[in-house]
Amino acid sequence: MKKLLLSIALSAAALLPALPALASGGEELHWDKAPNMTNDLPALQDGARTFVNYCLGCHSAAFMRFNRLRDIGLTEQQIKDNLLFTTDKVGDTMKAAIDPKQAKDWFGANPPDLTLVARSRAGHGGTGADYLYTFLRSFYKDDTRPTGWNNLAFPNVGMPHALWQLQGDREPVFETRNEHGHQTKVFTGWKQVTPGELTTVQYDQKVAHLVGYLQWMAEPAQNSRVRVGVWVLLFLLMFTVIAWRLNAAFWKDVR
């Protein structure tokens, strides 16, 4: 239990900026709504592949075992063939390949565990999935940063843009507005500088699949819980009607 609570705290601390994400003029960056992919098995499988290929090198998911991916439709053989490194076993937890000492030297801190990140990052701007969906689509080149990258949703982030080959290089576009006698720069969109391997639509879909997987990983039983909850509510509704009719029958002669 202590390890679980520590993971939540580390994830929140590592991904929460010291100040709200600002659009260069005092306005908070709006979090885009993440598509709900937790019931889409092909999307979750693609998200799992993206997570293993692009995230697991630095970020662990210490509370998720590879064989749990059978719950999203993957067979044990598919997991072994496509998602495991040479030394991993299907029953192992998802541990990062990076050396923690090297990670601290390169990024200033160990990359946080991502098992529960989709739950820990919920805030006034939306759900944790909304934040992650916005964050992974808000990187831009910044030569003043050690990694060469910055992020509008998380200013001065220590993480490089792991998906830059897929997205390409973009730069934010700002509009100068005069509000209450003060000129401010407001974020209005993105300009594609160099193309990536995917189009903008394809990249957004890829990120949606990855975020859907992170959301599922944070609570693999959530869909079952919702289904059971619906049946429980239906049962209680039916039982309420039966109890109401029985009560009427019992008190009919008394009255």
C-alpha positions, -999 to +999 in steps of 0.1 A: +000+000+000+028+024+008+044+017-025+011+024-043+007+057-025+043+067-032+039+060-069+008+083-071+027+110-052+057+108-075+036+108-107+017+139-095+049+157-084+068+149-116+040+159-140+025+188-121+040+221-131+049+246-105+025+271-120-005+266-143+003+261-179+001+296-194-004+307-230+024+332-227+001+359-215-016+348-183-043+327-199-044+290-188-040+265-216-072+247-223-070+209-220-084+191-250-110+164-244-095+130-248-115+104-268-128+076-246-109+045-259-112+022-228-137-001-246-119-002-279-097-033-278-078-026-311-071+010-299-059-003-265-036-029-282-021-001-304-017+020-273+001-008-255+025-012-284+032+026-284+038+025-247+063-003-248+081+011-279+083+048-269+076+051-231+089+020-214+125+029-221+124+056-194+091+051-176+081+020-156+046+007-149+056-012-118+020-022-109+012-037-143+023-072-155+027-080-191+003-109-189-025-086-178-026-074-214-046-105-221-076-085-208-074-063-239-075-092-263-038-100-267-027-136-265+003-147-244+022-155-276+015-121-291+027-105-259+059-125-260+065-118-297+057-081-299+059-065-264+086-082-244+123-074-244+148-103-246+153-107-209+116-102-199+091-128-190+054-126-196+047-125-158+071-097-151+060-062-143+067-034-167+100-020-156+119+007-174+151-002-193+170+030-183+194+031-154+180+053-126+214+070-120+217+078-157+181+091-158+188+114-129+219+127-146+201+133-179+168+146-168+175+159-133+151+133-117+140+098-123+111+096-148+079+088-128+061+055-128+031+058-152+008+030-139-015+055-122-007+087-141-041+089-158-057+090-124-032+112-106-032+140-132-069+149-130-075+185-122-098+215-127-090+215-164-104+180-169-096+144-164-061+129-162-067+115-197-075+151-210-043+163-195-022+135-210-039+140-244-031+177-243+005+172-229+016+147-256+004+170-284+019+203-270+057+198-274+077+223-294+114+229-301+132+251-275+170+255-278+171+270-243+161+238-227+186+210-219+166+184-239+159+209-268+121+206-262+095+224-242+058+220-236+029+244-234+009+222-210+040+217-188+064+247-191+101+238-187+094+201-186+125+179-182+112+153-206+122+152-242+096+147-270+097+109-273+072+109-302+088+136-322+096+113-352+059+106-355+047+142-350+075+161-366+085+196-355+058+222-347+059+256-332+031+274-313+014+304-328+004+334-306-019+363-312-013+397-295-044+411-279-051+443-261-071+435-230-078+461-203-049+483-216-024+455-215-010+436-245-009+398-240+001+370-262-026+343-265-020+308-279-041+303-310-028+271-327+002+253-342+024+257-372+040+226-387+077+233-393+089+199-405+066+169-412+067+137-392+060+101-401+023+107-394-002+134-404-017+155-377-049+135-377-030+102-375-007+115-347-037+127-327-052+092-331-020+075-321-019+097-289-055+089-282-047+052-284-018+057-260-038+078-236-066+052-237-042+025-228-028+046-199-063+052-187-071+015-189-038+006-171-046+029-142-077+009-135-080-023-156-113-033-139-131+000-146-152-013-175-162-044-155-170-021-125-193+001-146-211-030-161-216-045-126-227-011-113-254-008-140-268-043-131-267-035-094-287-003-100-312-022-121-316-049-094-321-022-067-347-005-089-366-038-094-363-047-057-377-013-048-408-019-069-413-053-053-408-040-018-432-011-025-459-036-037-453-060-008-456-031+017-489-021+001-502-057+003-492-061+040-508-029+051-540-032+030-561-049+057-547-029+085-557+004+070 
